[in-house]
Amino acid sequence: MRVKVVKTTERGDVDVEDLRKVIADVGDALAAIMITYPSTHGVYEPHVRKVCAAVHDGGGQVYVDGANLNALVGLARPGRFGADVSHLNLHKTFCIPHGGGGPGVGPIGVAEHLAPFLPNHPAQPTAGPDTGVGPVAGAPWGSASILPISWAYVRLMGVDGLRRATLTAVAAANYVAKRLDEHFPVLYTGPGGHVAHECILDLRPLTKASGISVDDVAKRLADYGFHAPTMSFPVAGTLMVEPTESEDLDEIDRFCDAMIAIRAEVARVESGEWPADDNPLVHAPFTSRSVLVGEWDHAYTREEAAFPAGGRPAKIWPPVRRIDAAHGDRHLVCSCPPLEELAE
C-alpha cells in the first residue's frame, strides 16, 4: 500500500475537495482513510460525515481514531460519523494516563461487515468469532491491570458525570486558548473561533523574531514547576496543550501565568536586554547545584534563573539540566566494557 497525503484547510480541517481529487486519482486502488476526530489540530471537523461518505463512494473503508474521547463523551456518537472502524482510546478520558509511549489501549468497534475479521483467541472461545484472524495479544480481553480502572471510573462518574467531564475539558481548552492567544497565537480554531479539547500554540513567529525555540520554552517551564505540553506535534515548532477536566481553575491559571511570564522573558531577549546566547531560556532548566555552586557570570541573576516570576510558591527543582534531545537516539554509543577487559 502507498500513503496519499490529503491537504488541510487553513482552519485545520480535512480539505474535502482535495480528498475527492485524491480519490478520483487513485480510482479502484483506494483502500482506506484514517482520520482523527476531534482533529489532532484541536478542532471538531464539521465535515466528518462528508469525508466518510466520499471514501465509501470511492469503494474505500474509514478508520476513525478517537485519539481523545475527552471532547466527545456525552456529546457525540462516533458510530454516527460513518466510520467502518472506531478506535476508542481510554487514555486521557477514562482515567488512564498517557505518556512515555503508552498505553494506547481501548476497545475497537467495527461495522457489522467487518465483524467476521476481528481477532479471536484459542484459549478463550468467546473472545472473538470463529472466522477471526487469531490472537493479536496474549490476553484475550486486554490488560487486566488497566481496564478495571476505566470500568471503575465510568461506574463512579455515571452518565451525567462523564458528560460534565467532557464539557469541563472543552471549556478548559478554550479558556487556555483565549488567555494565551495574544501571547502565543492559537494555530487552528473551528467555527466561532473555538477549539475542541486542545489548542496548538504557535511559537514559530517568536522563534523567528528572537531565536528562542520551542525547546527553550519547554525546558523553561520546568523552572516554573511544569512538565511541558506536547512539543512539535502535530506541527513542528508548536506546543499542544490538553488541559482535560482534571486540573482546577487555579492550576490552569498558574500554567497560563507561567506561559505569559515566559513570553515576557522572550521579550527581554528580543529587546537586547539579555543576549541571545546567554539568557534563562536557552540555559533552562536550572538544578539547585547549577545556581548555588561556583561563580556566576551570566547576564541574568541566580534568582531570575531559579525563581522566575510566576513560578510555583513551593519550588520544585528539576533533577537534571538539558540533554541533547534526540541526538543520543541518532548517535548511538556502546557503553559495553572493551573486549580487552572481557578477555582479562
TORTIMI-449127 format. One record per residue (C-alpha): x, y, z. Coordinates in steps of 0.02 Angstrom, whole numbers, always signed. Example, Ala and Ser with C-alpha at 12.3 -4.5 7.8 and 13.67 -1.06 7.14 Angstrom:
BEGIN
px | py | pz
+615 | -225 | +390 $
+684 | -53 | +357 $
// end
This chain:
BEGIN
px | py | pz
+0 | +0 | +0 $
+50 | +180 | -26 $
+2 | +332 | +76 $
-77 | +482 | -10 $
-71 | +644 | +88 $
-232 | +744 | +91 $
-221 | +932 | +116 $
-298 | +1026 | +261 $
-383 | +1194 | +256 $
-320 | +1350 | +344 $
-433 | +1304 | +491 $
-354 | +1132 | +507 $
-498 | +1032 | +434 $
-480 | +897 | +302 $
-491 | +981 | +132 $
-641 | +887 | +63 $
-614 | +946 | -116 $
-433 | +888 | -113 $
-490 | +723 | -38 $
-609 | +698 | -184 $
-467 | +734 | -306 $
-356 | +604 | -222 $
-497 | +476 | -225 $
-525 | +507 | -410 $
-338 | +496 | -443 $
-313 | +326 | -360 $
-475 | +252 | -429 $
-501 | +68 | -391 $
-340 | +62 | -289 $
-424 | +159 | -148 $
-410 | +57 | +13 $
-448 | +164 | +165 $
-429 | +328 | +255 $
-382 | +357 | +437 $
-445 | +517 | +517 $
-435 | +580 | +695 $
-591 | +654 | +773 $
-584 | +776 | +854 $
-439 | +826 | +743 $
-264 | +824 | +815 $
-265 | +1007 | +764 $
-383 | +1033 | +910 $
-545 | +1064 | +814 $
-707 | +973 | +782 $
-712 | +928 | +597 $
-883 | +989 | +535 $
-865 | +886 | +375 $
-828 | +717 | +456 $
-982 | +636 | +378 $
-939 | +706 | +206 $
-763 | +633 | +223 $
-833 | +461 | +266 $
-961 | +468 | +126 $
-832 | +519 | -5 $
-718 | +373 | +39 $
-862 | +250 | +40 $
-922 | +313 | -128 $
-747 | +278 | -194 $
-752 | +99 | -128 $
-641 | +125 | +24 $
-657 | +98 | +211 $
-645 | +227 | +351 $
-547 | +210 | +513 $
-584 | +342 | +645 $
-451 | +361 | +779 $
-537 | +430 | +933 $
-370 | +493 | +998 $
-459 | +590 | +1133 $
-636 | +547 | +1181 $
-616 | +685 | +1310 $
-708 | +800 | +1189 $
-844 | +677 | +1138 $
-913 | +577 | +1285 $
-1093 | +626 | +1316 $
-1095 | +744 | +1168 $
-1074 | +637 | +1012 $
-1098 | +461 | +944 $
-942 | +405 | +848 $
-1046 | +269 | +765 $
-1147 | +402 | +677 $
-995 | +478 | +590 $
-998 | +342 | +458 $
-838 | +251 | +502 $
-809 | +66 | +474 $
-687 | +55 | +620 $
-681 | +164 | +775 $
-535 | +155 | +895 $
-593 | +221 | +1064 $
-436 | +259 | +1166 $
-457 | +255 | +1354 $
-313 | +369 | +1394 $
-348 | +548 | +1448 $
-534 | +510 | +1451 $
-569 | +360 | +1562 $
-437 | +385 | +1696 $
-293 | +302 | +1602 $
-130 | +404 | +1593 $
-49 | +446 | +1429 $
+136 | +471 | +1407 $
+301 | +384 | +1389 $
+240 | +293 | +1236 $
+81 | +219 | +1304 $
-29 | +137 | +1350 $
-128 | +159 | +1190 $
-266 | +44 | +1244 $
-453 | +35 | +1220 $
-595 | -50 | +1129 $
-604 | -51 | +940 $
-779 | -55 | +868 $
-814 | -111 | +690 $
-962 | -109 | +573 $
-1056 | -272 | +550 $
-972 | -317 | +386 $
-801 | -318 | +470 $
-853 | -419 | +624 $
-800 | -588 | +548 $
-621 | -524 | +536 $
-599 | -474 | +719 $
-465 | -563 | +823 $
-506 | -721 | +917 $
-408 | -825 | +1042 $
-375 | -1013 | +1053 $
-384 | -1010 | +1244 $
-548 | -916 | +1253 $
-683 | -969 | +1127 $
-797 | -821 | +1169 $
-660 | -692 | +1137 $
-699 | -675 | +952 $
-783 | -751 | +800 $
-737 | -922 | +732 $
-688 | -836 | +571 $
-566 | -720 | +661 $
-385 | -688 | +617 $
-312 | -763 | +775 $
-245 | -678 | +931 $
-165 | -506 | +925 $
-115 | -508 | +1109 $
-78 | -636 | +1242 $
-228 | -582 | +1347 $
-392 | -605 | +1251 $
-483 | -465 | +1344 $
-339 | -340 | +1352 $
-243 | -276 | +1502 $
-310 | -340 | +1667 $
-214 | -205 | +1760 $
-278 | -58 | +1658 $
-456 | -96 | +1604 $
-531 | -112 | +1780 $
-476 | +67 | +1814 $
-580 | +132 | +1670 $
-726 | +19 | +1720 $
-724 | +89 | +1897 $
-707 | +268 | +1834 $
-859 | +251 | +1719 $
-964 | +172 | +1857 $
-916 | +306 | +1982 $
-941 | +452 | +1864 $
-1107 | +397 | +1791 $
-1187 | +468 | +1634 $
-1204 | +645 | +1700 $
-1029 | +647 | +1773 $
-948 | +589 | +1610 $
-1040 | +722 | +1510 $
-990 | +855 | +1635 $
-808 | +799 | +1622 $
-816 | +821 | +1433 $
-892 | +995 | +1446 $
-762 | +1044 | +1577 $
-618 | +982 | +1468 $
-680 | +1080 | +1317 $
-708 | +1235 | +1423 $
-532 | +1219 | +1497 $
-452 | +1207 | +1325 $
-547 | +1359 | +1262 $
-501 | +1456 | +1419 $
-316 | +1421 | +1391 $
-332 | +1466 | +1207 $
-415 | +1633 | +1244 $
-294 | +1681 | +1383 $
-137 | +1641 | +1284 $
-188 | +1688 | +1107 $
-117 | +1865 | +1114 $
+48 | +1798 | +1181 $
+61 | +1636 | +1081 $
-61 | +1633 | +934 $
-176 | +1482 | +928 $
-141 | +1398 | +762 $
-311 | +1321 | +723 $
-488 | +1358 | +779 $
-657 | +1296 | +723 $
-814 | +1395 | +680 $
-837 | +1539 | +801 $
-653 | +1541 | +847 $
-668 | +1396 | +969 $
-561 | +1241 | +993 $
-609 | +1066 | +1049 $
-509 | +976 | +1184 $
-339 | +1051 | +1147 $
-257 | +1202 | +1069 $
-96 | +1221 | +971 $
+10 | +1371 | +1023 $
+114 | +1433 | +877 $
+291 | +1479 | +933 $
+365 | +1490 | +759 $
+345 | +1680 | +740 $
+425 | +1701 | +912 $
+571 | +1590 | +862 $
+597 | +1687 | +701 $
+599 | +1854 | +794 $
+702 | +1805 | +946 $
+793 | +1642 | +911 $
+708 | +1564 | +1063 $
+648 | +1391 | +1011 $
+503 | +1284 | +1065 $
+632 | +1176 | +1154 $
+688 | +1326 | +1256 $
+511 | +1367 | +1310 $
+476 | +1185 | +1353 $
+633 | +1173 | +1459 $
+599 | +1340 | +1544 $
+428 | +1278 | +1600 $
+519 | +1156 | +1716 $
+585 | +1306 | +1815 $
+405 | +1360 | +1839 $
+357 | +1188 | +1905 $
+277 | +1117 | +1748 $
+309 | +971 | +1634 $
+296 | +1041 | +1459 $
+144 | +1003 | +1349 $
+162 | +902 | +1189 $
+301 | +982 | +1087 $
+314 | +995 | +897 $
+167 | +878 | +866 $
+67 | +882 | +757 $
+154 | +1041 | +695 $
+341 | +1069 | +717 $
+386 | +1221 | +821 $
+224 | +1223 | +921 $
+156 | +1169 | +1090 $
-7 | +1072 | +1101 $
-98 | +1099 | +1265 $
-228 | +974 | +1327 $
-290 | +1026 | +1499 $
-427 | +891 | +1510 $
-550 | +904 | +1654 $
-427 | +853 | +1789 $
-349 | +1024 | +1825 $
-443 | +1154 | +1926 $
-451 | +1338 | +1876 $
-309 | +1389 | +1994 $
-190 | +1265 | +1913 $
-242 | +1314 | +1737 $
-216 | +1497 | +1781 $
-46 | +1456 | +1854 $
+4 | +1373 | +1690 $
-60 | +1521 | +1589 $
+31 | +1643 | +1705 $
+192 | +1544 | +1680 $
+175 | +1548 | +1491 $
+141 | +1736 | +1493 $
+292 | +1763 | +1606 $
+400 | +1661 | +1486 $
+338 | +1770 | +1343 $
+396 | +1922 | +1442 $
+567 | +1839 | +1461 $
+574 | +1813 | +1273 $
+537 | +1999 | +1252 $
+693 | +2039 | +1354 $
+793 | +1937 | +1229 $
+708 | +2023 | +1082 $
+750 | +2195 | +1154 $
+932 | +2150 | +1181 $
+924 | +2161 | +1370 $
+977 | +1979 | +1377 $
+1097 | +1910 | +1246 $
+1027 | +1780 | +1127 $
+1156 | +1653 | +1189 $
+1151 | +1697 | +1374 $
+977 | +1703 | +1447 $
+873 | +1593 | +1564 $
+779 | +1515 | +1418 $
+924 | +1443 | +1320 $
+1005 | +1381 | +1480 $
+848 | +1310 | +1560 $
+811 | +1211 | +1662 $
+912 | +1251 | +1819 $
+954 | +1123 | +1951 $
+993 | +1178 | +2128 $
+1177 | +1140 | +2101 $
+1185 | +1244 | +1942 $
+1132 | +1404 | +2032 $
+1215 | +1376 | +2202 $
+1388 | +1310 | +2159 $
+1530 | +1407 | +2077 $
+1549 | +1579 | +2001 $
+1403 | +1667 | +1916 $
+1446 | +1762 | +1759 $
+1279 | +1766 | +1667 $
+1178 | +1916 | +1606 $
+1037 | +1865 | +1721 $
+1036 | +1837 | +1908 $
+1031 | +1673 | +2002 $
+859 | +1720 | +2066 $
+794 | +1754 | +1890 $
+859 | +1583 | +1839 $
+790 | +1479 | +1981 $
+643 | +1579 | +2047 $
+557 | +1659 | +1897 $
+409 | +1774 | +1925 $
+251 | +1670 | +1924 $
+338 | +1510 | +1974 $
+267 | +1386 | +2098 $
+274 | +1455 | +2278 $
+349 | +1290 | +2339 $
+497 | +1268 | +2222 $
+512 | +1102 | +2131 $
+690 | +1079 | +2071 $
+720 | +991 | +1904 $
+833 | +842 | +1939 $
+939 | +864 | +1781 $
+982 | +1000 | +1660 $
+961 | +996 | +1472 $
+1012 | +847 | +1369 $
+1036 | +839 | +1182 $
+856 | +788 | +1147 $
+857 | +666 | +1000 $
+1045 | +675 | +973 $
+1077 | +521 | +1079 $
+943 | +423 | +989 $
+1026 | +459 | +823 $
+1208 | +439 | +877 $
+1220 | +277 | +974 $
+1372 | +244 | +1082 $
+1413 | +73 | +1152 $
+1430 | +75 | +1340 $
+1494 | -104 | +1349 $
+1665 | -141 | +1426 $
+1803 | -153 | +1295 $
+1839 | -326 | +1228 $
+2013 | -321 | +1306 $
+1936 | -303 | +1478 $
+1823 | -452 | +1448 $
+1971 | -555 | +1389 $
+2064 | -520 | +1551 $
// end
